[in-house]
Amino acid sequence: MLLCRAVFSLTRSLQHFNYSMELKEAVAVLDGLAAPSLAESWDNVGLLLQPYTQREVKTVFLTNDLSEDVMAEAVEQKADLILSYHPPLFRPFKRITTGWKDRIIACCLEKGIAVYSPHTAYDTLKGGVNDWLLKAFDVQGVTPLQQKDVSPPYSHQVEANSAHVPAAEDFVQKVTQEFGERVSVVSNGGKCVKVLCGEQALPTIVNLANRTPEPPKLVVTKLEKVPLFEHGAGRRAGLRESITIQEAISRVKTHLGLPHIRVAVAQGSKLDSQVKTVAVCAGSGASVLRGAAADLWLTGEMSHHEVLDAAHNGTTVILVDHSNSERGFLKEELQPTLHQLFAGKVNVLISQQDRDPLQVL
């Protein structure tokens, strides 16, 4: 009896102890997990909708697509922030009227619900959607199909070589006084100084150098994009032990929880033919998979002719429909990760209404 009373008392006290965080804090956590800069240049990611009326985030609601059924569920679950893997805001809106997407946006604004979308940032991320998709197999030697490059924080480097140390120090002082922390000055106390800066700062830096008593010799270099190793679109891997096409099909069905998938067996192969290498791309993968040397491609969707090309080039293709290749990541990887990152301050729910619009009947 005493134990029951203690549990009841603890339950009541927890009901009065509300966990939450500000929207900007929640967004910082999400951006920290997968920076928007990881996304493809054509994509629309990050915080897409911020209601005028600010409220603290107590419940984050995960979905692959923000459909009207999912929107109704989010309202019922009292969501404060919806994380929709696919961005519901992609093309510019000229008006918000009675279309189904319009109604969803209007509902979010009316209810004060923010919307965040990661999309291809999660595809590119090491440990993201494509790495999860690859878990259908026992793999080794995983590499991205398309290496992700990002622009450095500065676009140019100005190397100034002076005849004397005092002249170099004079140049450093002038640049520091003019720009402060807007540029990065690297000096080892010698005659050579390197300044990292944006393109707009270049003319001023050159003028400052020319105004010194002993103008240094300048070498201007445009900085190239920096590769992010192990991050990028798609994945290719070898299998630790070869398996048959039939076993690969079974593994994909089990991993994705699907009773049926579509398969195009490679020309000259059979279901008992061996698979030693696989390449995957969540969603619509033809452009990423094209040219990937592998016995098997796994993706959501490809066109008829793209499948024909792959099969005639010796690659078996498995299609699982677009969002079926992505949705499981939310439950199996993202939800527990966010529980940990939010440190118990935010409730993380996942939609039960979200599903691929295509069904095999």
Buried (B, 14 or more C-beta within 10 A) or exposed (E): EEEEEEEEEEEEEEEEEEBBBEBEBBBEBBBEBBBBBBBBEEBBBBBBBBBEEEBBBBBBBBBBBBBEBBBEBBBEBEBBBBBBBBBBBBEEEEEEEEEEBEBBBEBBBEBEBBBBBBBBBBBBBBBBBBBBBBBBBEBEEBBBBBBBEBEEEBBBBBBBBBEEEEBBBBBBEBBBEBBEEEBEBEBEEEBBBBBBBEEEBBEBBBEBBEEBEEBBEBEBEEBEEEEBEBBBBBBBBBBEEEBBBBBBBEBBBEBBEBEEBEBBBBEEBEEEBEBEBBBBBBBBBBEBBBEBEBBBBBBBBBEEEBBBBBBEEEBBBBBBBBBBBBBBBBEEBBBEEBBEBBEEBBBBBBBEBBBBEEEEE
